[in-house]
Amino acid sequence: YINGASEEGIGRYFERYPEDRKKVFLVTKAHPARGLEPGDLTKSLTGSLERLKTSYVDLYFLHAVDNVEKKLTPEVKQWAEKAKADGKIRYFGFSTHANMPDCLEAAAKLGWIDGIMMTYNYRTMAGDQMKAAVDACAKAGIGLTAMKTQAKLPREMPSSRPESVSKERWEAAKIFVAQGKLENPSAPPNELAIKLTERFRKKGFSMEQAKLNVIWENPHIASICSAMYNMTVLTQNVAAAAGKVKLTRKDKDLLSLYAAQSAHQYCAGCTRFCQSGAEKDLPIGDVMRSLMYARDYGDRDLGKTTFRSLPSRVRRAIERTDYAKAKKRCPNGLPIGRLMREAAVELA
């Protein structure tokens, strides 16, 4: 899986239990940084098949697509069709952490994408464009997998709501209050998070399980890709998947309010805004994702690996770039300049 480590682990299993291969829907992906030419993709897939100890994968993704037109070229389509004809892959698609609604809408029009894995959670799923994009993919027969489902927040970010948060989001939250559904939306996000956690705990499930359940309620989402670092999380995910978590309308409204309150703490991956000016050559979204792995997920090694995969010239340019305009363009008002420079120090 990109770095090969998990592929090698699965390969060791298939070597020992080859009869189990037919029971597994196997997915892996190629990194576009290693090239999008047919030869590059063939080399990537061949390496994966060797590590996985199998002759085919069920679904093969192109990793981290942020622009469908630029990345999913006719040459890529031709390669995917040949790989299918050769029996090396059954389905082809891509994963995306950035500009997800745009990517989904464009993919639905192509006619040859089988599956997409995208950042999709209680924060990103609420937008009208995302809803329309998911519907379009469902109509096009594209299987959708949700990832980054927890939408965790960095502990270093402020807890109070600054004026930079979208007025539309805040007004939407206040409507819930006016309808008598919710509490005062002016309380700090961390206070509501504590109340939500306690509310769900009394019902017999966790905040994390609630976040999974709100995604599964959408019939267009075929699967969830969830990081499970220990048996406790695995057990909780199994319980959530087995239907033991039931959310009420108020539960969902409270999650929506929390998303609105804490929007200024979350990078939604809409890089078409922050990378549309002088900063267009700097992968702001990739740097933000690196910080997310290190700070929010507590996986500093993954954060550093993701950050260090950026070209050295890009990393050197981070500290000397002015991000004032990028911050103004950010819908959530993130302090982009400060975060970029902190990443350059923490993850170097």
Phi, psi and chi 1 to 4 in degrees:
 res  aa     phi    psi   chi1   chi2   chi3   chi4
   1 TYR       -   88.4 -168.0   74.7      -      -
   2 ILE    67.5  -68.2  -59.2  -61.8      -      -
   3 ASN   -87.5   -7.2   61.3   11.0      -      -
   4 GLY    88.3  -16.0      -      -      -      -
   5 ALA   -62.9  -49.4      -      -      -      -
   6 SER   -71.0  -30.6   59.4      -      -      -
   7 GLU   -61.3  -42.1  -71.8 -178.0  -29.3      -
   8 GLU   -64.9  -37.7  -69.5  171.7   -4.7      -
   9 GLY   -65.0  -43.5      -      -      -      -
  10 ILE   -65.6  -37.6  -67.8  172.5      -      -
  11 GLY   -61.4  -39.5      -      -      -      -
  12 ARG   -63.2  -36.8  -73.1 -165.5  -66.6  -88.1
  13 TYR   -66.4  -46.9  180.0   88.6      -      -
  14 PHE   -65.0  -31.0  -75.1  148.5      -      -
  15 GLU   -62.9  -37.2  -91.4 -167.0  -44.7      -
  16 ARG   -82.4  -36.3 -171.8  172.1 -179.0 -178.1
  17 TYR  -127.3   68.5  -54.9  102.7      -      -
  18 PRO   -61.4  -25.9   22.3  -34.2      -      -
  19 GLU   -68.9  -16.3   67.8  -81.1    4.7      -
  20 ASP   -83.1  -10.4  -76.5   -3.4      -      -
  21 ARG   -58.4  -39.5  173.6   63.3 -173.1   93.4
  22 LYS   -70.6  -13.4   62.0 -179.1  178.9  -66.3
  23 LYS   -90.3   -7.0  -56.6  175.7 -175.9  178.0
  24 VAL  -110.2  131.8  174.8      -      -      -
  25 PHE   -91.2  103.9 -170.4   89.8      -      -
  26 LEU   -97.9  128.5 -170.6   61.0      -      -
  27 VAL  -127.8  136.5 -173.5      -      -      -
  28 THR  -149.7 -176.5 -168.7      -      -      -
  29 LYS  -152.2  163.3   56.2 -171.7  179.6 -179.2
  30 ALA  -109.6  145.8      -      -      -      -
  31 HIS   -94.6  124.2 -158.1  -59.4      -      -
  32 PRO   -62.1  -21.8   20.3  -32.5      -      -
  33 ALA   -64.2  -20.3      -      -      -      -
  34 ARG   -89.2    4.3  -63.1  176.3 -177.9  170.6
  35 GLY   112.8  145.2      -      -      -      -
  36 LEU  -111.5    4.9  -65.4  176.0      -      -
  37 GLU   -71.3  151.4  -64.6  -61.5  -39.2      -
  38 PRO   -49.8  -41.7  -29.8   37.0      -      -
  39 GLY   -63.9  -37.6      -      -      -      -
  40 ASP   -65.1  -44.5  -59.3  -39.9      -      -
  41 LEU   -67.5  -38.1  -65.4  173.3      -      -
  42 THR   -63.5  -42.4  -63.1      -      -      -
  43 LYS   -62.5  -41.8 -179.0  178.6  179.4 -179.2
  44 SER   -64.4  -46.1  179.0      -      -      -
  45 LEU   -66.8  -41.5  176.0   58.1      -      -
  46 THR   -59.7  -42.3  -60.2      -      -      -
  47 GLY   -62.5  -40.6      -      -      -      -
  48 SER   -65.0  -44.3  -70.0      -      -      -
  49 LEU   -62.2  -37.9  -66.1  176.8      -      -
  50 GLU   -65.9  -42.7  -69.8  174.5   -8.4      -
  51 ARG   -70.4  -35.0  -71.4 -174.0  -69.4  -89.4
  52 LEU   -80.8  -10.5  -70.4  164.2      -      -
  53 LYS    56.7   48.7  -53.0  -59.1 -178.7 -174.5
  54 THR  -145.1  163.0 -176.3      -      -      -
  55 SER   -95.2   -8.3   60.9      -      -      -
  56 TYR  -156.7  159.6   72.4   99.5      -      -
  57 VAL  -119.1  150.1  -67.1      -      -      -
  58 ASP   -76.2  -38.4  -65.2  -78.9      -      -
  59 LEU  -139.8  126.6  175.2   57.1      -      -
  60 TYR  -117.0  121.2 -162.5   57.3      -      -
  61 PHE  -101.4  146.9  -77.9  137.2      -      -
  62 LEU   -91.7  124.4 -174.4   62.2      -      -
  63 HIS   -79.4  143.5  174.5   61.7      -      -
  64 ALA    54.9   51.2      -      -      -      -
  65 VAL   -78.7  128.3  169.5      -      -      -
  66 ASP  -117.7   -8.5   58.1   -2.6      -      -
  67 ASN  -148.8  107.3 -174.2  -55.5      -      -
  68 VAL   -63.0  -43.0  165.4      -      -      -
  69 GLU   -60.6  -39.4 -176.3  178.4   -3.8      -
  70 LYS   -79.5  -34.2  -69.8 -177.7  178.6  179.0
  71 LYS   -94.1  -37.3  -59.9  -71.2  178.0   64.9
  72 LEU   -97.8   72.8  -62.0  172.8      -      -
  73 THR   -80.5  167.2   62.4      -      -      -
  74 PRO   -56.9  -32.5  -28.5   36.8      -      -
  75 GLU   -66.3  -39.0  -69.4   75.3   19.2      -
  76 VAL   -65.8  -42.1  171.8      -      -      -
  77 LYS   -58.7  -46.8  175.9 -174.0  177.8 -177.4
  78 GLN   -61.0  -41.5 -174.5  177.3   15.1      -
  79 TRP   -63.5  -45.1  178.4   87.4      -      -
  80 ALA   -61.6  -41.8      -      -      -      -
  81 GLU   -64.8  -37.6  -69.4  175.6  -16.9      -
  82 LYS   -69.1  -40.8 -175.1  176.9 -173.8  -54.9
  83 ALA   -62.8  -35.8      -      -      -      -
  84 LYS   -66.4  -47.1  -72.4 -178.7 -178.5 -179.3
  85 ALA   -60.7  -33.6      -      -      -      -
  86 ASP   -80.0   -4.7  -68.5  -17.0      -      -
  87 GLY    78.5   15.6      -      -      -      -
  88 LYS   -89.3  -23.8  -66.2 -176.7  177.6  179.7
  89 ILE  -138.7  151.2   64.7  173.6      -      -
  90 ARG   -96.0  -40.8  -67.8  177.8   60.7 -157.1
  91 TYR  -134.9  157.8  -56.1  107.6      -      -
  92 PHE  -134.1  145.9 -179.2   80.3      -      -
  93 GLY  -168.8 -152.1      -      -      -      -
  94 PHE  -153.1  162.1   63.1   90.3      -      -
  95 SER  -109.8  152.5   66.9      -      -      -
  96 THR  -146.8  131.9  174.1      -      -      -
  97 HIS  -108.0   -8.7  -51.8   94.1      -      -
  98 ALA  -132.9  140.6      -      -      -      -
  99 ASN    52.5   44.7  -54.0  -37.3      -      -
 100 MET   -56.6  -49.1  -67.9   82.4   67.4      -
 101 PRO   -59.0  -42.3  -24.6   36.0      -      -
 102 ASP   -61.2  -43.6  -67.0  -22.8      -      -
 103 CYS   -65.9  -41.4  -70.7      -      -      -
 104 LEU   -66.1  -43.6  -93.6   63.0      -      -
 105 GLU   -61.2  -42.9  -73.2  178.7  -13.8      -
 106 ALA   -67.8  -40.1      -      -      -      -
 107 ALA   -64.7  -36.9      -      -      -      -
 108 ALA   -62.5  -23.1      -      -      -      -
 109 LYS   -90.4  -13.4  -61.9  174.4 -176.6  176.7
 110 LEU   -72.5  -42.0  -70.0  179.7      -      -
 111 GLY    88.1    1.5      -      -      -      -
 112 TRP  -133.2   10.3   55.7  -83.4      -      -
 113 ILE   -94.9  127.2  -62.3  -60.2      -      -
 114 ASP   -94.5  -34.2  -57.2  -52.4      -      -
 115 GLY  -149.7  151.6      -      -      -      -
 116 ILE  -138.2  135.7  -59.0  172.7      -      -
 117 MET  -112.7  119.1 -179.0  164.8   69.4      -
 118 MET  -133.9  156.3   73.7  -75.9 -171.1      -
 119 THR   -62.1  119.7  -62.8      -      -      -
 120 TYR  -153.3  116.5 -173.2   84.2      -      -
 121 ASN  -153.5 -175.7   51.0   56.4      -      -
 122 TYR   -63.3  -13.7   69.8  100.4      -      -
 123 ARG   -89.1  -48.4  -64.0  178.8 -177.2  -82.1
 124 THR   -83.1  -19.0   63.7      -      -      -
 125 MET   -78.4  -13.4   66.1 -169.2  -66.6      -
 126 ALA   -82.7  -19.7      -      -      -      -
 127 GLY   -68.2  145.9      -      -      -      -
 128 ASP   -61.4  -39.2  -70.5  -20.5      -      -
 129 GLN   -66.2  -40.1 -172.3 -173.3    1.7      -
 130 MET   -65.4  -41.7  177.2   62.5   93.4      -
 131 LYS   -60.2  -45.4  -69.3  178.5 -179.2  177.8
 132 ALA   -64.8  -38.4      -      -      -      -
 133 ALA   -66.7  -42.0      -      -      -      -
 134 VAL   -63.0  -43.0  167.9      -      -      -
 135 ASP   -61.3  -41.5  -71.5  -15.7      -      -
 136 ALA   -63.2  -41.2      -      -      -      -
 137 CYS   -66.4  -38.9  -75.9      -      -      -
 138 ALA   -62.1  -42.8      -      -      -      -
 139 LYS   -65.9  -29.8  -69.3  177.4 -178.3  177.2
 140 ALA   -83.6   -1.8      -      -      -      -
 141 GLY    78.4   23.3      -      -      -      -
 142 ILE   -90.7  125.5  -62.4  174.5      -      -
 143 GLY   -76.4  130.8      -      -      -      -
 144 LEU  -111.8  130.3  -61.7  176.9      -      -
 145 THR  -116.4  127.3  -60.1      -      -      -
 146 ALA   -89.1  135.9      -      -      -      -
 147 MET  -131.9  174.0   65.7  173.9  170.9      -
 148 LYS    52.5   43.4  -55.0  -66.0 -173.9  -72.3
 149 THR   -73.9  -19.2   54.8      -      -      -
 150 GLN   -84.8  -23.2  -65.1  -59.6  -49.7      -
 151 ALA    47.5   52.0      -      -      -      -
 152 LYS   -68.2  157.0  -66.0 -177.9  178.7  179.5
 153 LEU  -111.2  146.6  -61.2  177.6      -      -
 154 PRO   -71.5  135.0   25.5  -33.8      -      -
 155 ARG   -66.8  -20.8  -68.1  179.8  -67.4  -85.9
 156 GLU   -77.9  -13.4  -68.3   84.0   -9.8      -
 157 MET   -80.1  152.8  -64.5  -67.8  -75.5      -
 158 PRO   -66.2  152.9   25.6  -35.7      -      -
 159 SER   -93.4  -19.6   60.9      -      -      -
 160 SER   -86.6  159.5   59.4      -      -      -
 161 ARG   -87.0  119.8 -177.7 -170.9   73.1   90.1
 162 PRO   -82.6  168.5   33.0  -35.9      -      -
 163 GLU   -68.6  -14.5  -69.5  -55.5  -45.7      -
 164 SER   -72.7  -14.7   56.5      -      -      -
 165 VAL   -66.5  139.1  171.0      -      -      -
 166 SER   -48.8  127.6  155.0      -      -      -
 167 LYS   -62.8  -34.3  -70.4 -176.9  179.2  179.5
 168 GLU   -61.5  -42.9  -69.5   76.9   11.7      -
 169 ARG   -64.6  -42.8  -70.6 -170.8 -177.1 -145.7
 170 TRP   -68.6  -39.5 -160.8 -114.1      -      -
 171 GLU   -65.1  -37.6  -69.7  -57.0  -42.3      -
 172 ALA   -61.8  -39.8      -      -      -      -
 173 ALA   -65.0  -39.6      -      -      -      -
 174 LYS   -68.8  -25.1  -71.0 -160.5  -71.9 -172.4
 175 ILE   -62.2  -39.7  -71.8  174.4      -      -
 176 PHE   -57.9  -39.7  -69.5  131.6      -      -
 177 VAL   -67.4  -44.7  177.9      -      -      -
 178 ALA   -60.8  -32.1      -      -      -      -
 179 GLN   -80.9   -1.3  -66.4  173.2  -17.6      -
 180 GLY    78.3   13.0      -      -      -      -
 181 LYS   -85.9  -30.8  -64.2  179.1 -179.7  178.5
 182 LEU  -129.2  171.4  -58.7  177.0      -      -
 183 GLU   -85.1 -177.3  -56.6  156.0   21.9      -
 184 ASN   -59.2  123.1 -177.6    0.2      -      -
 185 PRO   -76.0   -2.6   31.3  -37.6      -      -
 186 SER   -85.8   -5.8  -63.0      -      -      -
 187 ALA   -67.0  146.1      -      -      -      -
 188 PRO   -57.3  146.1  -24.2   34.4      -      -
 189 PRO   -56.0  -37.2  -22.9   32.1      -      -
 190 ASN   -66.4  -29.3   53.4   -7.7      -      -
 191 GLU   -67.7  -42.5  -70.4 -175.5   15.7      -
 192 LEU   -67.1  -35.8 -179.5   55.2      -      -
 193 ALA   -61.2  -41.2      -      -      -      -
 194 ILE   -64.9  -42.8  -67.1  171.5      -      -
 195 LYS   -65.1  -40.7  -69.8 -179.5  179.8  179.0
 196 LEU   -63.3  -45.5  -91.1  172.4      -      -
 197 THR   -57.8  -44.6  -59.3      -      -      -
 198 GLU   -67.5  -39.8 -178.8   62.3   17.6      -
 199 ARG   -59.6  -47.0  175.9 -175.7  176.3   87.9
 200 PHE   -69.6  -36.5  -65.7  145.2      -      -
 201 ARG   -60.8  -40.7 -173.6 -170.0   66.0   78.5
 202 LYS   -65.2  -24.9  -70.9  179.6  178.8  178.4
 203 LYS   -86.1   -6.4  -68.6 -173.5  172.5 -171.7
 204 GLY    97.8   14.0      -      -      -      -
 205 PHE  -144.3  171.0   52.0   87.4      -      -
 206 SER  -100.2  168.1   67.4      -      -      -
 207 MET   -60.0  -40.8  178.7   81.7  139.1      -
 208 GLU   -63.0  -41.1  -69.5   76.4   13.4      -
 209 GLN   -66.6  -37.2  -71.2  173.5  -49.7      -
 210 ALA   -62.6  -39.9      -      -      -      -
 211 LYS   -65.1  -35.4  -68.5  176.0 -178.3  178.6
 212 LEU   -68.5  -42.9  -67.1  175.6      -      -
 213 ASN   -64.0  -38.4 -174.7  -92.7      -      -
 214 VAL   -65.4  -25.1   77.3      -      -      -
 215 ILE   -78.6  -44.5  -66.2  169.4      -      -
 216 TRP   -63.9  -21.0  -88.5  -43.6      -      -
 217 GLU   -68.4  -16.6  -72.3 -168.0   -5.3      -
 218 ASN   -85.2  113.5 -174.7  -20.2      -      -
 219 PRO   -65.6  -13.9   25.0  -35.0      -      -
 220 HIS   -80.3  -12.3  -64.0  -28.4      -      -
 221 ILE   -90.7  113.3  -57.5  -59.2      -      -
 222 ALA   -78.4  -32.2      -      -      -      -
 223 SER  -158.7  163.7 -176.9      -      -      -
 224 ILE  -122.6  131.8  -75.8  177.8      -      -
 225 CYS   -98.1  108.1  176.3      -      -      -
 226 SER  -122.4  128.0  179.4      -      -      -
 227 ALA   -68.9  125.5      -      -      -      -
 228 MET  -128.4   98.4  -67.7  175.0  -81.9      -
 229 TYR   -87.0  -11.7  -63.9  104.9      -      -
 230 ASN  -152.6  171.5   54.5   54.5      -      -
 231 MET   -68.7  -28.4  -70.3  -57.8  -65.3      -
 232 THR   -63.3  -47.4  -61.2      -      -      -
 233 VAL   -65.9  -40.1  176.5      -      -      -
 234 LEU   -58.6  -46.8  170.7   61.4      -      -
 235 THR   -62.5  -42.2  -57.6      -      -      -
 236 GLN   -64.7  -40.1  -70.5  179.3  -12.7      -
 237 ASN   -65.3  -39.6  -78.1   13.4      -      -
 238 VAL   -62.1  -42.7  169.0      -      -      -
 239 ALA   -62.8  -41.2      -      -      -      -
 240 ALA   -66.1  -41.0      -      -      -      -
 241 ALA   -68.0  -27.1      -      -      -      -
 242 ALA   -82.2    4.5      -      -      -      -
 243 GLY    85.8   20.5      -      -      -      -
 244 LYS   -86.5   -1.7  -64.5 -176.7  179.3 -179.7
 245 VAL  -110.4  123.2  176.2      -      -      -
 246 LYS  -123.6  120.1  -58.8  -63.7 -178.7 -177.1
 247 LEU  -101.4  137.0  -63.0 -179.3      -      -
 248 THR   -88.2  171.4   64.3      -      -      -
 249 ARG   -60.1  -38.9 -179.7   68.8  -98.1  171.7
 250 LYS   -68.1  -36.6 -175.6  171.0 -177.8  178.9
 251 ASP   -56.5  -45.8  -68.4  -26.5      -      -
 252 LYS   -67.9  -38.5  -62.0  171.8 -170.5  175.1
 253 ASP   -64.6  -37.3  -72.0  -17.2      -      -
 254 LEU   -66.5  -39.3  -76.4  167.5      -      -
 255 LEU   -63.5  -38.4  -86.4  173.2      -      -
 256 SER   -64.8  -40.6  -64.4      -      -      -
 257 LEU   -63.9  -44.1  174.2   59.6      -      -
 258 TYR   -61.6  -39.4  177.0   56.6      -      -
 259 ALA   -62.1  -40.9      -      -      -      -
 260 ALA   -68.2  -41.9      -      -      -      -
 261 GLN   -63.8  -38.2  -77.8 -176.4  -46.7      -
 262 SER  -106.7   17.7   54.6      -      -      -
 263 ALA   -58.8  -32.2      -      -      -      -
 264 HIS   -71.0   -5.3   65.0  -70.2      -      -
 265 GLN  -102.9   -3.1  -61.2  170.3  -89.6      -
 266 TYR  -122.4  128.8 -179.1   72.4      -      -
 267 CYS   -86.4  115.1  175.1      -      -      -
 268 ALA   -87.0    2.4      -      -      -      -
 269 GLY    77.7   15.5      -      -      -      -
 270 CYS   -85.9   68.6   41.6      -      -      -
 271 THR   -69.3  -12.1   58.0      -      -      -
 272 ARG   -63.1  -18.7   64.8 -174.1 -175.7  -81.8
 273 PHE   -88.3  -59.7  -64.8  117.5      -      -
 274 CYS   -70.3  -24.4   60.8      -      -      -
 275 GLN  -105.4   25.4  -66.0  177.8 -162.7      -
 276 SER   -96.4   -6.1   60.7      -      -      -
 277 GLY  -113.0 -136.4      -      -      -      -
 278 ALA   -64.3  -17.8      -      -      -      -
 279 GLU   -89.9    8.8  -50.8   85.1   -3.0      -
 280 LYS   -60.6  -23.9   63.8 -178.6  178.6 -179.2
 281 ASP   -87.2   -4.2  -67.5  -31.2      -      -
 282 LEU  -102.9  125.2  -75.8  177.8      -      -
 283 PRO   -77.5   74.1   29.9  -34.5      -      -
 284 ILE   -56.8  -42.0  -66.7  174.8      -      -
 285 GLY   -60.9  -39.9      -      -      -      -
 286 ASP   -66.3  -37.3  -69.7  -22.8      -      -
 287 VAL   -67.6  -42.2  176.1      -      -      -
 288 MET   -62.3  -38.6  -67.2  -63.9  148.7      -
 289 ARG   -66.9  -36.9 -173.5  157.6   55.0   88.8
 290 SER   -61.5  -43.8  -59.6      -      -      -
 291 LEU   -63.3  -38.9  -88.3 -178.9      -      -
 292 MET   -60.3  -45.5  175.7 -165.9   67.2      -
 293 TYR   -60.7  -44.2  -69.0  141.1      -      -
 294 ALA   -72.7  -45.0      -      -      -      -
 295 ARG   -91.4  -50.5  -67.7  179.2  171.6 -178.9
 296 ASP   -78.3  -43.4  -46.7   -3.3      -      -
 297 TYR   -88.4  -10.6  -76.2   62.6      -      -
 298 GLY    70.7   17.6      -      -      -      -
 299 ASP  -107.8   81.6 -167.5  -23.2      -      -
 300 ARG   -66.1  -33.6 -170.5  160.2  -68.2  -85.0
 301 ASP   -62.9  -44.6  -72.0  -19.1      -      -
 302 LEU   -65.7  -38.7  179.1   56.7      -      -
 303 GLY   -61.0  -44.3      -      -      -      -
 304 LYS   -68.0  -40.9  -72.0 -175.5  174.3 -178.2
 305 THR   -62.6  -43.3  -60.3      -      -      -
 306 THR   -64.2  -43.7  -56.8      -      -      -
 307 PHE   -66.9  -42.2 -178.3   77.4      -      -
 308 ARG   -73.7  -11.1  -68.9  171.5 -177.0  172.7
 309 SER   -76.1  -12.6   68.2      -      -      -
 310 LEU   -72.6  146.9  -59.4  174.6      -      -
 311 PRO   -56.0  145.4  -24.3   35.0      -      -
 312 SER   -60.6  -35.1   57.0      -      -      -
 313 ARG   -64.0  -34.0   60.3  172.8 -179.4   77.7
 314 VAL   -68.3  -44.8  169.8      -      -      -
 315 ARG   -63.4  -36.0  -75.4  178.1  -81.9  150.7
 316 ARG   -69.4  -29.4  -71.7 -165.5  -60.2  -90.9
 317 ALA   -80.0  -13.9      -      -      -      -
 318 ILE   -59.8  -47.8  -72.4  176.4      -      -
 319 GLU   -74.8  -20.1  -65.5 -167.1   61.5      -
 320 ARG  -102.6   11.8   59.6  173.7 -178.1  -94.5
 321 THR   -98.6  142.1  -60.7      -      -      -
 322 ASP   -92.3  122.3 -177.7   -0.3      -      -
 323 TYR  -107.9   16.1  -59.2   94.1      -      -
 324 ALA   -57.9  -45.4      -      -      -      -
 325 LYS   -69.9  -36.1  -68.0 -178.4  179.1  179.1
 326 ALA   -63.1  -39.6      -      -      -      -
 327 LYS   -62.8  -41.8  178.5 -178.7  177.6 -178.7
 328 LYS   -64.2  -32.3  -72.4 -177.2  179.4  179.2
 329 ARG   -80.7  -15.7  -69.5 -169.7  -64.5  -95.4
 330 CYS   -69.8  120.5  176.6      -      -      -
 331 PRO   -59.3  -29.0  -24.3   35.0      -      -
 332 ASN   -97.0    0.8  -72.9   -9.1      -      -
 333 GLY    65.7   32.5      -      -      -      -
 334 LEU   -66.3  144.1  -71.7  172.3      -      -
 335 PRO   -76.3   73.1   29.4  -35.4      -      -
 336 ILE   -57.9  -44.6  -67.4  176.1      -      -
 337 GLY   -58.8  -47.2      -      -      -      -
 338 ARG   -62.9  -43.6  174.9  167.9   68.0   79.8
 339 LEU   -66.5  -39.3  -67.2  171.5      -      -
 340 MET   -62.4  -43.1  -67.7  -72.1  -74.8      -
 341 ARG   -71.5  -35.8  -67.4 -176.6  179.8   91.6
 342 GLU   -64.5  -39.1  -72.1  175.6   -5.0      -
 343 ALA   -63.3  -40.1      -      -      -      -
 344 ALA   -61.2  -31.1      -      -      -      -
 345 VAL   -86.0  -48.3  174.0      -      -      -
 346 GLU   -69.5  -35.4  -70.0 -179.4   28.5      -
 347 LEU  -106.7    0.5  -53.6  177.1      -      -
 348 ALA   -64.2      -      -      -      -      -
